Amino acid sequence: MIQLRQSETQRQQAKTSHLQYQLALFERRMKVFDATMTFIALVMREAQIKTFEPLFGLKANTAESQWLFGSDISEYIDELFKKGNRLRTIYATRLPGDITRPEDIPVDAEINEWFSAQVEKNLARDRFLKYMDFREP
């Protein structure tokens, strides 16, 4: 009887440890997700990137992604960075009078539409969901 209680106690302790691990992992993953969504929201709000600061912030605040998620999330964050950097380049090469160069207009529009779809179609959320959904099946 004592062995049965000890065995049950050990199972409960293992389950509790696993739940604590999942919670800690979830919290760290949530920080990466929040930083990613904040960056996307900035692009959607401003429709441009004027400085390197938001790009550096994205990289700094998502640096752990390579250890917390599969390679798909790191690749997604790299894609966000590259598209964001392209918007920064378009902004930096504007003509006098703050006019976007004609050749940059379609690229700018395409990138902004892509960022918009990340939220409107839940594309960003869906990429992260498989790593963060701990609901019972």
C-alpha positions in Angstrom: 0.0 0.0 0.0 2.8 2.4 0.8 4.5 1.6 -2.5 1.3 2.3 -4.3 1.1 5.7 -2.6 4.7 6.5 -3.3 4.2 5.5 -7.0 1.1 7.8 -7.2 3.0 10.6 -5.5 5.8 10.3 -8.0 3.4 10.3 -11.0 1.8 13.5 -9.6 5.2 15.1 -9.1 6.2 14.2 -12.6 2.9 15.7 -14.0 3.4 18.8 -11.9 7.0 19.2 -13.1 5.8 18.8 -16.7 3.1 21.4 -16.3 5.6 23.8 -14.7 8.0 23.2 -17.7 5.1 23.9 -20.1 4.1 27.1 -18.4 7.7 28.4 -18.4 8.1 27.5 -22.0 4.8 29.1 -22.8 5.8 32.4 -21.1 9.1 32.5 -23.1 7.3 31.7 -26.3 4.7 34.3 -25.6 7.4 37.0 -25.4 8.6 36.1 -28.8 5.1 36.1 -30.2 4.3 39.5 -28.6 7.4 41.0 -30.0 6.6 39.7 -33.5 3.0 41.0 -33.3 4.2 44.3 -32.0 6.5 44.6 -35.0 3.8 43.7 -37.5 1.4 46.2 -35.8 4.0 49.0 -36.1 4.4 48.3 -39.9 0.6 48.3 -40.3 0.2 51.5 -38.3 3.0 53.4 -40.0 3.1 51.7 -43.4 6.8 52.4 -43.4 9.9 52.0 -41.3 11.9 55.2 -40.8 14.8 53.9 -38.7 16.7 50.7 -37.9 15.3 50.8 -34.3 12.2 48.6 -34.9 14.3 46.1 -36.9 16.9 45.8 -34.2 14.1 45.5 -31.6 12.5 42.7 -33.5 15.9 40.8 -33.7 16.7 41.5 -30.0 13.2 40.5 -28.7 13.0 37.3 -30.8 16.5 36.1 -30.5 15.4 33.0 -28.4 13.1 31.9 -31.2 15.7 29.4 -32.6 15.6 27.5 -29.3 12.0 27.9 -28.4 10.4 27.0 -31.7 11.0 25.0 -34.8 13.0 26.5 -37.7 9.8 27.7 -39.3 9.4 30.5 -36.8 13.0 31.6 -37.0 12.6 31.7 -40.8 9.3 33.7 -40.5 11.0 36.2 -38.2 13.8 36.5 -40.7 11.2 37.1 -43.5 9.6 39.8 -41.3 13.0 41.4 -40.8 13.9 41.4 -44.5 10.5 42.8 -45.6 10.8 45.4 -42.8 14.3 46.3 -43.9 13.1 46.7 -47.5 10.4 49.2 -46.3 13.2 51.0 -44.4 15.2 51.2 -47.6 12.3 52.5 -49.5 11.8 55.2 -46.9 15.5 56.1 -46.8 15.6 56.5 -50.6 12.7 58.8 -51.0 13.0 61.7 -53.3 13.1 65.4 -52.1 9.7 66.4 -50.8 9.3 63.0 -49.1 8.1 61.4 -52.4 8.4 57.7 -52.9 10.3 56.8 -56.1 7.9 55.4 -58.7 9.8 52.1 -59.0 9.3 51.6 -55.2 5.6 52.1 -55.1 4.5 48.6 -56.2 7.1 47.0 -53.9 6.0 49.2 -51.0 2.3 48.3 -51.7 3.1 44.6 -51.9 5.0 44.5 -48.7 2.4 46.4 -46.8 -0.4 44.1 -48.1 1.7 41.1 -47.0 2.1 42.6 -43.5 -1.7 43.3 -43.4 -2.5 39.7 -44.3 -0.4 38.5 -41.4 -3.0 39.9 -39.1 -6.2 40.0 -41.1 -6.0 36.4 -42.2 -4.4 35.3 -38.8 -1.3 34.1 -40.7 1.1 35.2 -38.0 -1.1 33.8 -35.2 -1.5 30.5 -36.9 2.2 30.0 -37.4 2.7 30.3 -33.6 -0.4 28.4 -32.5 1.0 24.9 -33.0 3.7 25.8 -30.4 1.5 27.6 -27.9 -1.8 25.7 -27.9 -1.8 23.6 -24.7 -5.5 22.8 -24.7 -6.4 19.2 -24.1 -7.1 17.4 -27.4 
